[in-house]
Structure formats: C-alpha cells, structure tokens
Amino acid sequence: MPGPDVPALCLDCAADAPAARCPACGSPRIARHPELHRLAIAHLDCDAFYAAVEKRENPALRDRPVIVGGGRRGVVSTACYLARIRGVRSAMPMFRALALCPEAVVIRPRMQLYAGVSRAIRAMMEELTPLVEPLSLDEAFLDLSGTARLHRASPARMLVRLARRIERETGVTVSIGLSHNMFLAKLASELDKPRGFAVIGRAETLDRLAPMPVSAIWGVGPGLAAALERDGLRRIADLRARGETALRARLGARTGTRLWELAHGRDPRRVGRDAPPQAISHEITFETDLADAGLLDGHLWRLAEKLADRAKARGLGGRVVTLKLRRADFRLLTRRVTLDDATQLAGRIHRAASALLSREMAQRPFRLIGVGLSGLVPEGEADRGLDLLHPEEARRAAAERAADRIRARFGAGAIIIGRALR
C-alpha cells in the first residue's frame, strides 16, 4: 500500500482521498499511485457493453444473467458479468454458454442501438480532448496531454469524472487504464474490471510487465502465444531475456522487434483523431477447429449481419468484401472480391464471402473465420444500381430493408433468417 503522501482519488466523487475511505463521500473505491497526476494517455473500455445497454433498455434484466448473441446454434457476442461468473465468454458457442448458465436471457444484437450509445459516449470524451481514437464501439484511446489548464484538473481527475458521467447518463460502466503510452494504457484497462481504474507508471513499467504472460501483449493471439511457449517464452520477462536478435531470427524482423519493444513497455504510437475508417470487419475464433460446411456458413452469415449492421449504423457502404480464414496449422488465408458497386447489405456481403469460402473448403478445418468490408463510401453511394443491373438483388435488398424496419420497431428477434440458426 503506498504511503499517505501518494496522490489518491476517489473513484466515486473524484475528490482527493488520502485515507482508506473518501473523506467526501465515504467510498472505499480509491485510486492511488505516485504518478497519478502526471500521466495523460488513457484507454477507456465499456464493461460488457452490449449487455449493459440491453439492461439499461429493460431494467427487469438488471439482476439477471444476459447473453447477447445468436440462437442456440449461434455464438456469444458478449455476456454480462453475472453470466461471466458462470464461465460464459465471448465467441463461445451458444449451446455451451446455455449449458453453463441455463437461466440466462439471450438477446440478439441490436447494432444500431449500440452505435447510438457509443456516439453519446464519444461526444463526452471529445468534450475533454480532441485526441480521441476509437478502436470499436465500446473502447477508445484518449490523449489528455496539455488539457489540465483548460479543465483545471489533472487527466486522472477528468477521467474519473468522465466515468461517473458515462454511467449516470448512459447506464454503462467503464474501466479505464492510465499510463504513458497506448500499449500500457490498454493493458492497464484490463487489470481492474469492471468499473476499474488502473495505472501503470513510468518507473514501474519493467517490473509490472515482467511476470505477465506473453499473451498480455497486444496482438499476441492464442496461436503466437502457443508458439512462444513452446520456445520457453511464457512470460514477458522471458522475451527480454532471450534478446532482440534471437527474437528477430525466430519470429522475423518485424514481429521480433515489435515484441522486443513492447516487452520493454515502449510504444511510439500517438493517439490521433480518427481519420475516416479504411475498413470494418468482424471475425470469430472457434474453440475447436471447424470443418462442417453448414456450420461455417452459419457463422459466415452472422458475421455478415454484424458487418452490415455496423455499416448501416455508421452510414457506410463498401466495394470490397474480404474473407479471412485461419487454418488448423495457423496459416492465414485472405481472399477478396470487388463488387460492381458498394454495398451495406448483409445478403450481398454474405453471397460474396460465401463464394470466396467455397473455393477454400479443401483447406478445412478452420480455426478462425472473418469478413471485412473496405473501399468504404457514404451510404448514399451504396446499392444504387441494383434495379437496373441486378433485379434479383434489388428484390433481396428491399426484403432486407423491410426486415430492418420491422426489427427496429418490434425488436431484434422479430425476424430471424433461417441460416442464422445453423
């Protein structure tokens, strides 16, 4: 426990809190750190975002486990913490999630609703700093350097106030990581969830990183982590001990150098106000390798639906559909096709991706499948030529738009496409 002279903030009222409890409100939720008021790079992550929004929309769900995802043969998009306590995790097959938590309420995703809440949270962040870099609907980086004079408060105090405001106005709780670069800020935000506030300072960087597993490094997925562990590299300290030259020789110059730098807590990136997105995508990693054509197509359809919902929510369309596959041997396959005109429709995205998948079925089983949309344009430029060029596509597009309107009025489960149940 840091000494009494270490800066401390109450996470419930943002007052200075040198004692075990806040002298202003009595809360025991206190953040203490020697560098608390000297750090300015933050990562904000909404806690179980989709489920939190659904509980806000329906207060009767507040004390019930909620899973947002597909039907019984679908997968989990997110789960509230009551469901996570029972072992439910994102990307888990729904049948397994319901076996672990049979009393859970399952809700199909409503991306347009979530996007609206995300925009409200984004507006609150931008009141503090123009340097906000979203990673997705539910997380973003903030650079609060140089804002203390304007707001008459340190970045840490502003972030505590921001977390309180988000919870009060949207019903969504957030966890915040504060550090001196983006990598460490994101890492810190995972250390104290939910409603957390964690700090990694400059002086402690190497010591804090040393015992962490290599999978804690941003971008080290299960495949790379397993390969590193087979080489005896289980902890971040092991990477530093191996040396940069050996890592470059084993993993290639780019990956080896990147891991070496991050193992030392070095990240030269700067938080930047986001440029127009170059691409949007969704993917899923299976718990066991999957070869069944029907199940693969079901996953592909759900990914196309999510991608289309996200494109519609952002007012975008895209000309290029990309299929991403990872084989059982971890080899990554990427295939793409350019459409006659841009689209934001799930049906068109699915048909394009399905054609790409059919050409790669001989390489089954797969451990990951993903779909992306690039060559992005405003939605007014998407799906414009269907009546003349593709009459059948035009009829399908009209049906999808009608289904969207019905779901918007009566709920996401009002219409479910048959293939989504695979």
N, C-alpha and C positions, 0 to 999 in steps of 0.2 A: 504494500500500500504506500503510495507516495506520501511525503510529509505534508504538514499543514500549509507550507508555503507554495505548494504546487498549484498552479491555476486549476480551478474547478468550476463547472457549470451544472446547474440543474437542468435536466432534460425535459422537465415538465413546465417550467416557467422561465427558463433562460437566465435566472438570477445567479450571481456568484454564490458558490456553495462550498465553503471551506470545511464544513463539518460532515459527519456521516449522513445527515439529513439536511435538506434545503431549509435555511432559516426563514425563507419567504413563504413556502407552501408546504413544507414538511415532507416532500418527496424523497425517497431513498435513491432515486434514479439520478446518479451523479456521474459526469464525465470528468476525469482528472488526467492531466498529462503535462509534463514540463513544457512542451512546445504547443500546447493547446491553442494559444492565440497568435502563433507565428506561422501557421500552416494555412494554405489557401486553395489547394486542389482537392476537390471533393467528388465522390461518386455517390449518387442517390439512387436507391433501388426500392421500388414499391414492393411491399410484402404480399406475396400470393395475390397479385394484382387482380386478375380476372375474378377470382373467388371473392375478393374483398369488395369489388364493385357489385357483384351479384348479391352479397349480403347487405350492402347499402340499399340496393333496389328492393329487397324483400327482407325487412327486419326479422321476420319469423325464422329466418335461416341463421340468425346470429350465433346461436349456441349449438348448431348442428354441423356435422362434417359436410363440406361441399366439395365436389369434384367438377371441374369444368372440362368437358371433353366430349368424345363421340359416344355412340351407342355401346351396347355390351361388347361388341367386337371392335370397338374403336380404341383410342388411346387417351391417356390423361394429358390435357394441356397444362393445367395447374390444379393444385389442391390446397385448400386452406390448412392451417396448422393443426386443426383438430384431426383432419384426415392424415396429415403427415406423421402425427404421433403414432398412428396405426401402421405406418410403413408405406403409405401411398406416395409415389413420386411422379414427377413429370415424365412423359413418354412411356410410362408403364402401360401395358395392355389393360383395357378396362375390366376384363373378366378377372384379372389378378387383383386389381385395385378393389373391386367389389367383394372379392373373397377376403381381403384383409379388413375391409371396412364396409360390411354389407348394409349398414344403416345410412350410408352416405347419400346425399341428394346429388344427382347427376344433372348438370345443366349444359346444353350445347353452347359453344362460344358465340358471343354477340360482339363481333369485332368493331362494328360502328359505334356501339355504346362505349366500349373500352377506349376507342380512339378519342371520343369526345371528352372523357375524363382525363385522358393523357394530355390533351390540348390545354385543359384548365390548369393542370399541374405545371405544364411547360410555361404557361403565362406567369405563374407565380415565381418560377425560377428566374425568368427573364426580367422580373422587377428588381432582382438583386444584381444581376450581371448579364451583359450581352453575350458573354462567352459560355454558352450552353451547348453541349454536344450530345444529342440523344443517341443512344445505342439501339433502342427499341421503344415500344410504347411505354414500358414501365421502368426504364433506367436511363440515366444521363450523367455526364460529367459536367462539373461547373468549375470555372476558374474565377475565384473571388479576389485575386491579387489587385491591390490598389483600390478596393471598394470600402475600406474601413472608414476613411474620412467622409465619404459620401453618406454612408449609412450610420456613422457614429457608433459603430460596433465592429468587433472582430469578425472574420469569416465564421469562426466556430459559433459565436453567439447568433449570427444571422441564420446559420443552418439549423440551429435548434429551433429558432422562431419559425423558420420555414416548415420544418417537420410538423410543428404544432398546427400551423395554419392549414397545411395539406390535410391533416387528419380531421380538423374541425370542419373544413369546407367541402371535402370530398368523401369523408368516411374511410379513406385509405391510409394505412400506416406505412411509414417508410423506414429504411435503415440507411445510415449514412456512414461512409468511410472518409476520413480526412487525412491527407498526407502531403508529401512534397512532389509527387508525380502521379500520373494517371494509373500506372500499374499498381502502385501501392495503395492508392485510394480505393480502387476496385477491390483489391484483396482485403482491405480493412472493412469494407461494407459487408463482407461475408462472415466476419468474425463475431458479430453480436446481433443475431436476428431472432425474432422480429423486433421492431421499434428500437433498433440498436443505434449506437453512436460509438464508433471505434476509431482510434488514432494510431498511426504509425509515424513516428518522428524520425528525423534525420539521424540522430545519434544512435538510435536503437535498430536501424534498418537491418544490418547484417545479422544481429543476434535474433531478431524476430523471424527472419526468413530461414535461418539455418535448420531448425527442426521440422519445418513444414514439408509435406510430401511434394514431389515434383509436379503432381497433378494440380497443385495450387497455382502454378504459373499459368497465366492467361494464354490459352492456345494449346496447352498440353492436354490432349484428349486421352481417352482410355487406351487407344492403340499406341500412341507415342509413350504414354506413361508405362505401359507394359513392356515395351521395348527397352526403355531406360532401366526399368527394374531388373530386367534380365541381364543388363550390363552392370548390375550392382549399384545403380544410381537411384536410390529410393527417396532421399531427402535432398533439399536444395543445397545443403552443405556438401553433399556428395558431388554435385555438379562443380562447385567451386574447387573442391579437392582434385577433381580429375584434370582441370586445366582447360583453357580455351583451345589450345592446339589439338588436344585429344578429342574434344567435343566437335571441332570442325572436321577432323578426319573421320569421325564416326558418323556424324549426322549431316555433313555437308556444311559449306562455309556459312550460308545464310542462317540455317537453323542453329548450328553450333554457336555462332557469335551471338545470336539473339538470346539463347538460353543462358549463355555466359553473362551477358549484360544484365538480364533480368534476375539471375541468381544473386547478383550484387545490388539489386534494387535500383538499377539505372534504367531510365526510360526518358528519352529525349523528346517524345511527342508533346505537342502543345494542344490544349483544349481549343477547338476552333468552332466558331458559329457555323452550324451545319450548312454546307452547300446543298443544292438540290440533290436528292439521292440518285445514285447511279444505278442502283438495282435494289430489289426487295426479294426476299426468299424465305422459305420455311423448309426445315428438314427434321427427320426423326432418326434416332439410332435405336435399333432393336436390341432387346436383351439377349436374344439368341438369333443367329443368322436365319434369314427367311428366304425360302425358295418358292413357296406356293404362289402361283400366278394370280389367283383371285385375291389373296390377302395383300399382295403387293399392289394390285390395282386399287383395292380399297384404301390403302394408305395414300396412294398417289392422288386419289380423288379428294380425300380430306385435306391434304396439303394444298391442292389446287383451290379448294374452297377457302382455306385460310388466306392464301395468297390473294385471291380475288377480293375477299372481304377487306383485306388490308389496303389493296389498291383502290377500292371504292371509297374507303374511309379517308384516304389521302388525296382523292381526286386525281388519280393517275391511271395511265394505261401503259403497256409495254409492247415493243415489237419483237423482242427476242425471248423465247422460252428456253430455259436451261434445265436439264436433268442432271442430278448429281447422284452417283452411286459409289458406295464403298464395298468392295468385295470382301470375302471371308479372310483373304490374305492381306487386308488393309490397303490394297491398291485402290486408288481413287480414280473413278471414271467420270468425265464431264462431257456431256453431249448437248448441243444446242441447235435450235432451228429458228430462222427468221420468218415471221408471219407476213402475209400480204399487207395487212395493216395492223396497227396496235390494238390491243385488247385489254380489258379488265374483267373478263367473264370467266368464271370457273370452268364452264363447259369447254370453251376454246383452249384454255390453258391445259386442262386435263387431256383433251384429244391430242394436242401437240406433244405433251410429255409422254403419253401412253405410246405413241408411235415410236418415240425415241427408246422407251423402255423395251418394246418388243424386239428391237434389234440387238439388245444386250442380254436377253434372257439366257442365252447359252452360258453366260458367265456367272449365273446364280451358284450359290446363295449370296445374298447381300446382307450386310450388317447396318447399312445406312442408306436412306433414300431422301432426296431433297429436290425441290422445284424452285426455280427462280425466274424473275421477270426483269428484263433490262431493256435498254433503248427506250427509256421512260419519256412519256409525253403527257400533257394535260389531258384529262378525261374527255374533253370536248373533241379531241383528235382521235379518240379510240372507237373502234367498232362502227365506223361511219359508212363503209362501203358494202355492208353485208347484204342489203336489199338487192343491189344490182349484181354483185359478184357471187354471192353465196346465199341464195334464197333459203336453203335448209338451215344454214347457220343463223339467218335472221329470225326464223321461227323459234329456234332454240334460245336465242338471245332474248326474245320477247318473253318466253316462258320463264327464263331465269330472272328477268327484271320483275315479272309479276310475283314470283316466289319471294324475291327480296321484299316487295311491298307487303306481302302477307306476313312474313316473319317480323317485319318492323312493327306491324300493328298487333299481331297476336302472339309474338314470341318466337324464339329461335327454333323451338321444336314443332311449330305448326306444320312445317313441311320438311320431310327428311328424304333425300334421294336414296333409292334402294342400294346403290353401290356403297354408300356411306356406312352401311351396316355390316359390310364384309369384315 
